[in-house]
């Protein structure tokens, strides 16, 4: 196994700090393995449920990845940063080796909410130009905004090709080297990786195996936790020296100090930015150009990347699992050979040899919502993902709250349930012609439920973004019937003609995540959101909303131009829903979505701006410096500019929203100022 120079010297200074939190987005993890005894690990509830199994490929992958970082000293697998705090966030299931980019974005947001400093993703999806779906890009951007570093596998396709999230901005991509310290044959390279990727040992890496024992595997999936572990130690050392942990600075230091590859020119483009250089990073970060004393006095040794000194024990080796990558082209794994870049992304099966290269786009079955669901892009893992065994889910205050925007739909779950509706629904009459009932027809279903509201409970109500279901809605408690009635009324608005005054374009849904999931007819699993009251269930009647907003603006400022107000309000609502669309789960997202819902307050803001001919330029959300005790307050900031004179001062408006309860509330008055 290739050495990691100077790792021992770094570990002599710190083995990690419990204040540094590392999230593992992978398969289930066998936290009962002896190497995790004494480790500070917490599992976060996700769509992947159950416990790790000894024969589950994703469990094998997740357990091995986690052990490379968190294996405890003196155990069979000694991890790189055993004293750091770990979040186990299962995203790869033993039953289904595919993960949508939407669900990956969801898991990244959970890591942000849980306080992660680093996020390890040993998997990816093959992509032509490094592009990703909007919600995944947005989640990665949120990490950048919050100074959280994502470390992701570059992929195991052995080609000049990219994977997401490794190729997204601010992510640190990791390729692998072999036993001779040369780029591994299967390790991907590319122009983007040249500026944001480094190489680390990735051949025959020792890790824990579910149920006990160890195994060795090869691939970029296993090089990734080595870099993540080193980054965790560097952040711990920053804390030790009285500094604030700064993942962005650590990332840049790792890239700036990467060592060039030795050997022939043919390896140069495959070297990415260079090889992991702990000594150089230590000198750069902690000694102002002078090598730390520990590094001067300790001679570099060949260190087992897992930190294990148990060379006398012959670990198991599984050739198939050597190249597992929980992030392939579809965030899915496969036991077959690597999928080439020419493979159609919609038909890729992830492979254990090249999970990071299998990107599959699986078309879903049309749902009974307003229209058929779009193609779902899947991502495959670079190594088989596994789920952590079952310590109870971590409870993070406020993390179960949801305030989401979208469109309502319904699902039957099974053919039998669908047929039962077809049997019970009466024939439908169109222009004096009676036709058989069609349970997929939204208009027919609305009319049927209006007379049989109890049947609404037999449907699986869904909330969708861009026709992709993101939540299943479950009315609960003594007011469940009332909630079902409101859902029926809101859906009635969805099926109206767009020029109808009662047409409802979108809805706002407040609720709480139950920790449960449900499987839709298409096979997609979505989280279940409980709704215990009709309070806060709003339908966006855009036509009426704009009319009222214009009145509000003109009340504030009589000379406000009606056309300008209408244009600005439409611009604001569309920006929130399309450009800034989100899952409504993080505090920032809930504040933003409520700001869009509470457009009347925004209309007051617009009145002054649009009267002066200004246009909306930017919408942002930031933590409010002012808040009530035990509240969670965020400032929504709207910036306007003069399109006819770019030198004209910009106008900024800020209003505060408290999102600590199921239904957010606004605090105080709107504040405004001008800036250049």
C-alpha positions, -999 to +999 in steps of 0.1 A: +000+000+000+015+034-009+026+057+019+011+090+029+041+111+037+039+133+069+005+119+079+020+106+111+035+140+119+002+156+114-015+130+136+011+136+163-002+172+166-039+162+165-061+133+159-091+155+154-114+177+174-150+169+184-160+204+173-151+196+137-180+178+121-175+156+090-206+143+071-204+110+052-230+109+024-227+073+014-243+039+021-254+025+054-227+022+080-222-007+105-215+015+135-214-016+156-181-026+140-153-028+166-133+000+148-161+025+157-162+017+194-158+051+211-163+071+179-185+102+180-210+092+153-246+103+147-269+091+121-293+115+103-326+102+091-328+101+053-348+084+026-325+053+031-337+034+061-329+002+079-295-011+091-263-020+073-260-056+063-229-078+058-238-086+022-252-053+012-229-037-014-238-002-004-234-011+033-199-024+025-190+008+007-204+031+034-188+012+063-154+012+046-155+049+037-165+059+073-138+037+088-111+053+068-119+086+086-134+075+120-117+041+128-105+044+164-069+041+176-059+006+185-087-010+164-083-031+133-088+000+111-073+032+125-089+062+108-072+094+098-093+118+120-108+095+147-116+122+172-137+144+149-175+142+151-191+122+123-225+125+107-237+094+089-262+105+062-272+074+042-279+082+005-272+049-012-295+019-005-286-018-006-318-024-025-315+004-050-281+016-061-294+048-076-298+082-062-314+112-079-296+146-078-326+159-060-321+135-032-284+142-031-292+179-028-316+171+000-289+152+019-263+180+014-289+204+029-293+181+059-255+181+064-256+219+063-284+221+089-266+196+111-235+218+113-210+199+090-177+215+082-168+189+056-189+166+034-174+134+020-191+121-012-174+091-026-196+089-057-208+110-086-227+112-119-210+113-153-216+146-171-203+162-203-195+197-191-197+195-153-234+206-153-259+195-127-295+199-119-305+232-104-312+219-069-279+202-067-260+233-079-279+253-053-271+229-025-234+230-034-236+268-036-251+269-001-221+250+011-198+276-005-218+304+011-216+288+045-179+278+041-185+241+041-162+220+020-175+192-002-148+166-010-160+143-039-146+115-059-134+124-094-148+091-109-135+057-120-140+058-158-104+061-167-111+089-192-109+127-196-144+131-182-161+148-153-185+138-125-208+159-104-206+170-077-168+168-081-168+192-110-190+218-095-174+251-083-158+251-048-159+213-045-125+196-040-123+167-065-101+137-056-084+113-080-064+082-070-028+070-073-016+034-075+010+015-054+038+032-074+024+067-066+012+072-103-023+082-113-045+051-111-055+038-146-092+042-138-090+076-122-107+104-142-091+137-153-101+168-171-097+206-174-119+213-144-101+188-122-068+205-132-077+235-111-098+219-083-087+183-079-058+165-062-046+129-061-044+107-030-036+070-025-065+049-038-051+014-043-058-015-020-071+008+008-079-009+040-113-004+056-139-020+079-163-046+066-199-048+080-203-075+105-166-074+115-134-079+097-116-058+071-112-056+033-092-037+008-106-018-022-093+004-050-108+035-066-113+072-063-140+065-037-114+054-013-089+082-020-116+107-012-120+100+026-082+102+029-083+138+017-114+145+038-097+131+069-066+152+063-088+183+059-105+174+092-072+173+110-061+206+095-094+222+107-088+207+141-053+222+142-067+256+133-090+253+163-061+241+185-042+273+176-072+295+185-083+301+150-117+297+135-119+266+113-118+277+077-126+250+052-122+273+022-086+282+032-078+245+038-091+236+003-070+263-013-039+253+006-044+216-005-046+227-041-018+253-039+007+229-023-001+198-044+030+181-057+036+174-094+035+138-106+069+122-114+075+102-145+067+105-182+046+133-198+017+109-204+007+111-167+008+149-166-028+157-176-039+128-153-022+144-123-050+170-118-036+199-097-011+175-081-007+150-053-016+154-017+012+172+001+007+174+039+040+189+047+035+218+022+000+225+035+013+225+071+040+249+063+016+271+044-011+272+070+006+271+103+042+284+102+044+313+078+067+295+055+087+278+083+082+240+087+066+230+120+089+215+145+072+182+143+078+180+106+114+189+110+122+163+136+101+134+124+113+115+093+085+108+069+074+072+070+053+050+048+019+052+065-010+029+058-037+053+044-061+038+069-036+043+097-037+006+105-005-012+116-020-046+114+001-059+085+001-094+100-037-097+093-046-106+058-078-086+051-104-098+026-101-085-009-130-083-033-120-076-068-156-065-077-156-040-048-122-026-055-136+000-078-170+006-062-180+042-064-211+055-047-212+083-072-213+071-107-231+085-136-263+081-118-252+080-082-259+043-086-237+012-085-234-017-108-215-050-108-207-048-145-179-032-164-174+006-164-199+025-184-182+045-212-187+082-217-206+074-249-233+056-231-266+073-231-270+090-197-306+079-195-297+042-197-266+038-176-263+011-151-238+019-123-210-005-119-189-016-089-158-011-110-169+024-121-198+036-100-187+071-105-191+067-142-226+053-144-250+082-148-285+069-155-315+089-163-346+068-156-378+080-170-405+077-144-441+065-149-466+093-154-481+103-121-516+113-116-506+149-110-513+176-135-490+162-160-464+134-164-433+136-143-401+146-161-371+123-166-353+118-133-316+120-135-299+093-114-264+092-099-244+062-092-219+056-064-182+053-069-183+026-043-213+007-031-232+030-008-242+016+026-265+028+054-254+032+090-268+007+114-294+020+135-284+045+161-316+065+165-318+094+140-301+126+151-326+152+163-316+186+152-338+215+165-360+228+137-345+204+112-379+187+107-397+219+097-407+224+060-422+254+043-422+245+006-436+259-026-448+238-055-478+222-072-501+196-058-506+162-073-517+128-062-505+092-066-520+058-062-489+039-051-502+006-065-522-006-095-548-021-071-554+013-055-557+030-089-582+004-100-602+008-069-607+045-077-616+036-113-642+012-099-658+036-074-657+068-095-690+074-115-689+077-153-681+112-165-702+132-189-686+154-215-709+173-239-738+149-231-715+119-238-709+095-209-674+081-207-658+057-182-641+073-152-605+081-155-587+084-122-558+101-138-580+130-150-575+158-124-608+174-132-627+141-126-608+134-094-615+169-081-653+165-087-653+130-072-635+142-040-659+172-037-687+147-030-666+120-013-639+139+007-633+108+028-617+092-003-590+119-002-573+099+025-569+069+001-548+090-022-511+098-017-510+136-020-477+150-034-460+183-037-439+187-068-412+211-081-412+213-119-434+181-120-409+162-099-425+150-066-404+162-036-428+153-007-458+132+001-483+151+022-500+134+051-528+153+071-527+142+107-545+149+140-580+160+148-581+185+118-570+160+092-604+161+074-602+199+072-567+197+057-580+172+031-608+196+022-583+224+017-560+202-005-590+193-026-599+230-030-563+239-039-561+212-064-594+223-079-576+257-085-547+239-103-570+223-129-587+256-138-578+274-170-549+298-165-570+329-173-596+319-147-596+341-116-597+310-095-566+295-111-540+285-086-505+284-099-486+272-068-493+264-032-474+270+000-472+240+024-461+242+060-454+210+078-430+187+096-409+158+082-420+126+098-388+107+092-408+083+071-408+077+033-433+064+009-429+048-025-449+063-054-463+043-083-432+052-104-410+036-078-396+069-065-393+073-027-402+106-012-402+119+024-435+122+042-445+156+055-472+157+082-497+186+081-517+190+114-537+221+105-549+241+075-532+272+089-506+284+064-519+264+035-520+290+008-528+289-029-512+314-052-540+330-072-515+350-092-541+370-110-558+381-078-526+385-060-511+409-085-543+430-084-542+433-047-505+440-047-510+469-072-536+483-048-512+480-019-485+497-038-507+526-050-519+530-014-483+535-003-474+557-033-502+570-055-479+577-085-468+540-086-471+528-122-495+499-123-476+482-152-443+485-134-457+471-102-472+441-120-439+435-139-419+437-107-442+414-087-442+388-114-405+391-116-401+385-079-424+355-078-408+339-108-373+345-094-382+328-062-400+298-078-378+292-108-343+307-102-343+301-064-365+270-062-357+249-033-369+221-009-382+245+018-362+227+044-333+249+056-340+280+075-329+302+046-352+283+022-382+287+045-376+324+049-373+329+012-404+309+004-424+327+030-412+360+016-427+350-017-459+338-001-463+370+019-461+390-013-482+418+002-452+429+023-431+427-008-456+448-026-451+476+000-414+473-007-420+475-044-441+506-042-412+530-035-388+512-059-410+508-089-424+543-086-389+554-093-386+532-123-364+506-106-363+469-115-356+439-092-320+428-095-312+404-067-329+384-039-308+370-011-312+357+025-288+361+054-289+354+091-304+383+109-283+400+136-315+409+155-338+382+168-360+373+197-350+347+222-354+311+211-363+322+175-346+316+142-345+349+123-334+356+087-333+387+066-347+387+031-329+413+011-343+427-022-320+449-043-334+471-071-315+489-099-323+516-125-322+499-159-318+533-177-289+545-157-264+520-142-246+547-123-278+555-104-277+543-067-292+509-060-320+506-035-319+478-010-348+466+012-345+443+041-373+426+061-369+400+088-386+366+090-387+343+120-388+306+108-387+289+142-423+277+140-442+257+114-456+289+100-430+317+096-438+353+107-424+386+098-408+409+124-406+446+125-408+471+097-392+470+062-358+487+063-343+504+032-312+522+021-294+533-010-259+522-020-236+527-050 
